[in-house]
Amino acid sequence: MSLSLIDAENTLASPVCALAGRAAQRLALTILWHPQPQRIGEQCIAAPGSGDIELNRFAPLFGGLAGGAQPLGQRRIARDALRLRRHRDHGVSLLLPKSRMRVELNGAMLAGAGTRCTAEQVDAGLVIGLGGVVLLCVHWMDRLPQDSAIAGVHGVGSAAIRLRELIRQVAATDLPVLLLGEAGSGKELAAQAIHHASARCRSPMVTVNMATVAEAQAAPELFGAGTGALARVDDGTLFLDKIGTAPQAVQALLLRVLKTGQYRPAGMRANEPARVRLVVASDHDLHDGSFNQSLLRRLEALVVRLPPLRERRCDIGVLVLHFMQAWSGRTGSAPALPLAFISQLCNYDWPGNVRQLGSVVQRALSAAQAGQPLAFEALVPGVAGRPARVRLGKLSGQAVLDALESNGWLIRNAALALGVSRPSMYKLIEEHPAIRQIGQIAPAEIAAALAAHGGDAGRCAAALRTPSEALRRYLRRHGG
């Protein structure tokens, strides 16, 4: 995982810092795929306010925290430069070289002079293919990379760096931790990382998936004498996944553990000390009233939100390489995967997150090893059933609004419903007079909408008539 800075005043020894504000975000290029696997994940990061980035065979340099920097190389990448130009509205233009080099953007061939991408498109990560040999992701970084390896937490982008920072911070305490994130985003891996980085690392970690425990067995499973999870933890970490499915009686018992530091084993008359660090996880909102709110307030002592993979597009190459290396470790070798297939992996929005990506990569490696063709639609359940792509000119403004309304103002889901690509959906939104860009809405109006809808970002986005993804990014940047 590597880094090179396009800034004479910054070096790899510069202090690692969080970068404040949109204007200070750095435009980054991350190598998603390269013929030399060891280069996957290398980065080049431009200084704030820097000019065009010229991208060709010889420049810029992609270097690393481990030292050394080198260009992309590869004879199929032209000497004439593809230029990336950052605009004041935080959009980015791709200005094509005069050469015949094949340039792809988000899986589609680019022609003519180039194209301009909106700020939201860059936020989602632009996947650029060069010469049919290299894939890059153009994205923002709001902090500088750092050597902060955490087992099981892979990635080079800001979200992965931030997650590793949070894991180290919460691991240094003994407070309960609430992990929030979509299914497949890596909550159990984060819990394991917290345990291994904590002072309890030499004691056991016990995991219980509350969704798989029958209601009648939930209390004995956790609080049983001798065999219950609390008894087995013994100064270690108890991880309760799917905590929102825990029966009310169990929630009350967990609240007592956090209040008193004790529990009464099932069938016993005396209390026992609960020498346990509690880590819990949920993939849905616990504020809907069905969960014990007193317990929730105690669990919220430390909250770690795991970003979905669609917000970490720059990490997909690193993750694919990790899964391929794991396959090779089990079987002795891993077959090569074609660049076109890797491009499809990098451009997909992954509703099942890292878990789904890992499963698809394993299926692809199995098929490649058996000499079978790699059909993305066959390997990713649900993709084949998507509607056929349609021409943008055939879509009415009302159809675009209806798709957003019925899909919670989520761009990716609305695009799937309409049968258009994600970049096309951004274009339709940008051109629609009734859809508002988040930058055009006054902060006071956003605050009022949040208050009116109890902080629910999805309902707030619908009320403001602005895409949910953009609103959530706004709230994260402003501490909402």
C-alpha positions in Angstrom: 0.0 0.0 0.0 1.9 2.9 -1.3 2.0 6.6 -1.8 3.6 9.4 -3.9 2.8 13.0 -3.4 2.7 15.5 -6.3 4.0 18.4 -4.2 7.5 19.5 -3.8 6.8 20.8 -0.2 5.5 17.4 1.0 7.5 14.2 1.5 6.7 10.8 2.9 8.1 12.1 6.2 5.4 14.8 6.4 3.2 14.5 9.5 0.1 12.4 9.0 -2.9 14.6 9.4 -6.6 14.8 8.7 -7.3 17.3 6.0 -9.9 19.9 6.8 -12.7 20.9 4.4 -13.7 20.1 0.9 -11.1 22.5 -0.6 -8.3 20.7 1.2 -9.2 17.3 -0.1 -6.5 15.8 -2.3 -7.2 14.2 -5.6 -5.8 10.7 -5.5 -4.9 8.1 -8.1 -4.9 4.5 -6.8 -3.7 1.6 -8.9 -6.7 -0.9 -8.9 -5.0 -3.4 -11.2 -1.5 -3.7 -12.8 0.4 -6.6 -14.5 2.7 -6.4 -11.5 0.5 -7.5 -8.6 2.8 -5.9 -6.0 1.9 -2.5 -7.4 -1.9 -2.9 -6.7 -2.8 -0.3 -4.1 0.0 2.1 -4.9 -1.1 5.7 -4.8 -0.3 9.2 -6.2 -1.8 12.1 -4.3 -2.0 15.7 -5.6 -1.5 18.6 -3.4 -4.6 20.8 -2.7 -5.1 23.4 -5.5 -2.5 21.8 -7.7 -2.9 22.0 -11.5 -3.5 19.3 -14.1 -2.3 15.8 -13.4 -0.6 14.4 -16.6 -1.0 10.7 -16.7 1.1 8.6 -19.1 3.7 5.8 -19.2 6.3 7.9 -17.4 4.4 10.1 -15.0 3.3 10.7 -12.4 5.2 8.5 -9.9 3.4 6.0 -7.8 5.4 5.4 -4.7 5.0 4.0 -1.2 5.3 4.3 2.5 7.9 1.5 2.2 10.0 3.8 -0.1 10.6 4.1 -3.8 8.5 5.5 -6.5 8.0 4.6 -10.1 5.6 5.4 -13.0 3.0 3.1 -14.4 5.3 1.8 -17.2 3.8 -0.6 -19.7 4.4 -0.1 -23.4 0.6 -0.1 -24.1 0.2 3.1 -22.1 1.0 6.1 -24.4 3.7 8.7 -24.0 1.1 11.4 -24.7 -0.6 12.2 -21.5 -4.2 11.8 -20.4 -4.8 15.0 -18.3 -7.0 15.2 -15.2 -8.2 18.7 -14.5 -9.8 19.6 -11.2 -12.5 22.3 -11.3 -13.6 24.8 -8.7 -16.9 22.9 -8.3 -14.8 19.8 -7.4 -15.6 18.1 -10.6 -12.8 16.6 -12.8 -12.3 16.6 -16.5 -10.5 13.9 -18.4 -8.7 15.4 -21.4 -7.8 12.6 -23.8 -4.3 12.3 -25.4 -3.9 12.4 -29.2 -2.6 8.8 -29.2 -4.7 5.8 -30.1 -4.4 4.4 -26.5 -7.6 2.9 -25.3 -9.1 4.9 -22.4 -12.1 3.7 -20.5 -14.1 5.5 -17.8 -16.3 3.3 -15.5 -16.1 0.5 -18.0 -17.1 2.5 -21.1 -14.7 3.5 -23.9 -14.0 7.2 -24.1 -13.7 9.0 -27.4 -13.4 12.6 -28.7 -11.7 15.3 -26.6 -12.7 13.8 -23.3 -15.4 14.2 -20.7 -16.3 16.1 -17.6 -17.3 14.3 -14.4 -19.3 15.9 -11.6 -18.1 16.2 -8.0 -20.5 13.4 -7.0 -19.1 11.1 -9.7 -15.6 11.7 -8.3 -17.0 11.1 -4.8 -18.2 7.7 -6.0 -14.7 6.9 -7.5 -13.9 7.1 -11.2 -12.5 3.9 -12.7 -10.1 4.6 -15.5 -8.7 1.9 -17.8 -5.5 2.7 -19.7 -4.3 0.7 -22.7 -6.1 -2.4 -21.7 -3.5 -3.2 -19.0 -3.9 -0.9 -16.0 -6.9 0.2 -14.0 -6.8 3.3 -11.8 -9.3 4.8 -9.4 -9.6 8.6 -9.2 -11.0 9.7 -5.8 -10.6 12.1 -2.9 -8.4 11.7 0.1 -9.2 13.6 3.3 -6.1 12.4 5.1 -2.6 11.2 4.3 -1.9 7.4 4.2 -0.1 5.9 7.2 1.4 2.6 8.2 -1.5 1.4 10.4 -1.9 -2.2 9.6 -4.8 -3.9 11.3 -5.3 -7.6 10.6 -8.4 -8.2 8.5 -8.9 -4.5 7.6 -7.6 -4.0 4.1 -7.7 -0.8 2.1 -5.7 2.3 1.1 -8.4 5.0 0.9 -9.5 7.5 3.5 -12.4 5.3 4.8 -10.1 2.3 5.5 -7.5 4.5 7.2 -10.2 6.2 9.3 -11.6 2.7 10.3 -8.1 1.5 11.4 -7.6 4.7 13.4 -11.0 4.1 15.1 -10.2 0.5 15.9 -6.9 1.5 17.6 -8.7 4.2 19.6 -11.5 2.0 20.9 -9.2 -1.0 21.5 -7.3 1.2 24.0 -10.4 1.5 26.2 -12.6 -1.0 28.0 -15.9 0.6 27.1 -18.6 -1.3 25.2 -18.5 -0.8 21.4 -21.3 -0.7 18.9 -20.4 -1.6 15.3 -22.8 -0.3 12.7 -22.7 -1.3 9.0 -24.5 -3.0 6.2 -24.5 -6.8 5.9 -21.1 -8.0 4.6 -19.2 -4.8 5.5 -16.8 -6.6 7.9 -18.3 -6.0 11.3 -17.0 -9.3 12.7 -13.5 -8.7 11.3 -13.6 -5.3 13.0 -14.6 -6.9 16.3 -11.7 -9.4 16.0 -9.4 -6.5 15.3 -10.5 -4.6 18.3 -10.0 -7.7 20.5 -6.5 -8.4 19.2 -5.4 -4.8 19.6 -6.7 -4.6 23.2 -5.2 -5.5 26.5 -7.5 -8.6 26.5 -5.9 -10.1 23.4 -4.5 -13.1 25.4 -8.0 -14.0 26.7 -10.7 -15.6 24.6 -13.1 -13.9 22.2 -16.5 -15.5 22.1 -18.9 -14.7 19.2 -22.6 -15.2 19.3 -24.9 -14.4 16.3 -28.1 -13.5 18.0 -30.1 -14.0 14.8 -29.3 -17.7 14.8 -30.2 -18.4 18.5 -33.7 -19.4 19.3 -35.5 -17.1 21.7 -35.8 -19.8 24.3 -32.1 -20.6 24.1 -30.8 -17.0 24.1 -30.5 -16.5 27.8 -28.9 -19.9 28.5 -26.5 -19.3 25.5 -25.3 -16.1 27.1 -25.8 -16.5 30.8 -25.8 -20.3 31.4 -23.7 -21.5 34.4 -20.3 -22.8 33.2 -21.2 -23.1 29.5 -22.7 -19.7 28.8 -20.8 -17.2 26.7 -20.1 -14.9 29.7 -18.6 -17.8 31.6 -16.4 -18.8 28.7 -15.1 -15.3 27.9 -13.1 -15.0 31.2 -11.6 -11.5 30.9 -11.9 -11.6 27.1 -14.3 -10.1 24.6 -17.9 -11.0 24.0 -19.0 -10.2 20.5 -22.8 -10.2 19.9 -23.7 -9.9 16.2 -27.2 -8.9 15.0 -27.8 -7.4 18.5 -31.1 -6.0 17.2 -32.6 -9.5 17.1 -31.9 -10.2 20.8 -35.0 -10.9 22.8 -36.2 -8.2 25.2 -35.4 -10.3 28.2 -31.8 -10.8 27.1 -31.5 -7.1 26.4 -32.6 -6.4 30.0 -30.0 -8.9 31.3 -27.3 -7.2 29.2 -28.2 -3.8 30.6 -27.8 -5.2 34.1 -24.3 -6.5 33.1 -23.3 -3.1 31.9 -24.8 -1.3 34.9 -23.5 -3.6 37.7 -20.6 -5.6 36.1 -22.4 -8.7 37.4 -24.8 -11.3 36.1 -26.7 -14.2 37.6 -26.1 -17.5 35.8 -29.3 -19.3 34.7 -30.5 -21.6 37.6 -28.1 -20.1 40.1 -28.8 -18.0 43.3 -25.7 -16.0 43.5 -24.3 -13.3 41.1 -21.0 -13.7 39.2 -18.7 -11.0 38.1 -18.9 -10.3 34.4 -15.3 -9.9 33.4 -16.0 -9.1 29.8 -15.5 -6.4 27.2 -18.8 -6.2 25.2 -18.7 -5.5 21.5 -22.0 -5.7 19.6 -23.0 -5.2 15.9 -26.1 -4.3 14.0 -26.9 -3.8 10.3 -30.1 -1.8 10.9 -31.3 1.2 12.9 -31.7 0.5 16.6 -33.5 3.8 17.3 -36.9 2.6 15.9 -38.3 2.0 19.4 -38.2 -1.8 19.3 -34.7 -2.0 21.0 -34.1 -1.3 24.7 -33.2 2.4 24.6 -31.4 2.4 28.0 -29.2 -0.5 26.7 -28.6 1.3 23.5 -27.4 4.5 25.2 -24.8 2.4 27.1 -23.8 0.5 23.9 -23.3 3.8 22.2 -20.4 4.7 24.5 -18.2 4.0 21.4 -19.7 3.7 17.9 -17.8 2.6 14.9 -19.5 2.9 11.5 -18.2 0.6 8.8 -18.5 2.2 5.3 -20.1 0.2 2.6 -17.9 -1.0 -0.2 -19.5 1.3 -2.8 -17.9 4.2 -0.8 -14.5 2.5 -0.9 -14.1 1.8 -4.7 -10.4 2.6 -4.4 -10.0 -0.4 -2.2 -11.5 -3.0 -4.5 -8.2 -3.9 -6.2 -6.5 -4.4 -2.9 -9.4 -6.6 -1.7 -9.5 -8.7 -4.9 -5.7 -9.3 -4.6 -6.1 -10.3 -1.0 -8.8 -12.9 -1.9 -6.6 -14.2 -4.7 -3.7 -14.6 -2.4 -5.9 -16.4 0.2 -7.0 -18.7 -2.6 -3.4 -19.3 -3.6 -2.5 -20.1 0.0 -5.2 -22.8 0.1 -4.7 -24.3 -3.3 -1.1 -23.6 -4.2 -1.8 -21.2 -7.0 -4.4 -18.7 -8.3 -5.4 -18.4 -12.0 -5.1 -15.0 -13.7 -8.3 -13.1 -14.1 -8.8 -11.0 -17.2 -8.7 -7.2 -16.9 -12.2 -6.9 -18.4 -13.5 -9.0 -15.5 -11.5 -7.0 -12.9 -13.0 -3.8 -14.4 -16.5 -5.2 -13.9 -15.6 -6.0 -10.3 -14.3 -2.5 -9.7 -17.4 -0.8 -11.4 -20.1 -2.8 -9.6 -21.7 -1.2 -6.5 -21.7 -4.4 -4.3 -24.9 -4.4 -2.3 -23.4 -7.4 -0.3 -20.2 -5.4 0.3 -16.8 -7.1 1.0 -18.4 -10.5 1.8 -20.1 -10.6 -1.6 -17.0 -9.4 -3.4 -15.0 -12.2 -1.8 -17.6 -14.8 -2.7 -17.6 -13.7 -6.4 -13.8 -13.7 -6.6 -13.8 -17.3 -5.2 -16.4 -18.4 -7.8 -14.4 -16.7 -10.5 -11.2 -18.4 -9.5 -12.9 -21.7 -9.4 -14.4 -21.2 -12.8 -11.1 -20.0 -14.3 -9.2 -23.0 -12.8 -11.8 -25.3 -14.5 -11.3 -23.5 -17.8 -14.8 -22.1 -17.8 -15.7 -18.7 -19.2 -16.0 -15.8 -16.7 -19.5 -14.3 -17.2 -20.0 -11.6 -14.6 -23.8 -11.8 -14.9 -23.6 -15.5 -14.0 -21.2 -15.1 -11.1 -23.0 -12.2 -9.4 -26.6 -13.2 -8.4 -29.2 -10.6 -9.4 -27.1 -8.8 -12.0 -28.6 -10.9 -14.9 -32.1 -9.9 -13.8 -31.4 -6.2 -14.1 -33.4 -4.3 -16.8 -31.7 -3.8 -20.1 -29.9 -0.5 -20.6 -32.1 2.2 -22.0 -31.3 5.4 -23.9 -31.3 8.5 -21.7 -33.4 10.4 -24.2 -36.3 7.9 -23.7 -36.5 8.5 -20.0 -39.0 11.2 -18.8 -38.2 13.5 -15.9 -41.1 12.0 -14.0 -39.6 8.5 -14.5 -36.3 9.7 -12.9 -38.2 11.3 -10.0 -40.3 8.1 -9.5 -37.2 5.9 -9.5 -35.6 8.1 -6.8 -38.7 8.3 -4.7 -39.3 4.5 -4.8 -35.7 3.8 -4.0 -35.1 6.1 -1.0 -33.3 8.7 -3.1 -30.4 6.3 -3.5 -28.7 6.9 -6.8 -27.4 3.3 -7.2 -30.8 1.7 -6.6 -32.6 4.2 -8.8 -30.1 3.5 -11.6 -30.7 -0.2 -11.4 -34.5 0.3 -11.4 -34.2 2.5 -14.6 -31.7 0.3 -16.3 -29.1 3.0 -16.7 -25.4 3.2 -15.6 -24.4 5.1 -12.5 -22.7 7.9 -14.5 -25.8 8.2 -16.6 -27.9 8.5 -13.5 -25.7 11.3 -12.3 -26.2 13.1 -15.6 -30.0 12.7 -15.4 -30.0 14.1 -11.9 -27.8 17.0 -12.8 -30.1 18.0 -15.7 -33.4 17.6 -13.8 -34.7 21.0 -12.6 -36.6 19.5 -9.6 -33.7 17.6 -8.1 -31.4 19.7 -5.9 -27.7 19.5 -5.5 -26.6 19.3 -1.9 -24.3 22.3 -2.4 -27.3 24.4 -3.4 -29.2 23.8 -0.2 -28.7 26.2 2.8 -27.2 24.5 5.9 -30.1 25.9 7.9 -32.6 24.2 5.7 -30.7 20.9 6.0 -30.6 21.2 9.8 -34.3 21.9 9.9 -35.2 18.9 7.7 -33.0 16.6 9.9 -34.8 17.9 13.0 -38.2 17.4 11.4 -37.4 13.8 10.5 -35.7 12.7 13.7 -32.2 12.7 12.1 -33.3 10.1 9.5 -31.0 10.9 6.5 -33.1 8.9 4.1 -36.4 10.7 4.9 -34.5 14.0 5.0 -33.1 13.4 1.5 -36.6 12.8 0.2 -37.9 16.0 1.8 -35.1 18.0 0.4 -35.3 16.3 -3.0 -31.6 15.6 -3.1 -29.7 12.3 -3.5 -29.3 10.4 -0.2 -25.6 9.6 -0.9 -24.7 13.2 -1.3 -26.6 14.2 1.9 -24.9 11.5 3.9 -21.5 12.6 2.7 -22.4 16.2 3.7 -23.4 15.0 7.2 -20.2 13.1 7.6 -18.1 16.1 6.6 -20.0 18.4 9.0 -20.2 16.0 11.9 -23.9 15.2 11.4 
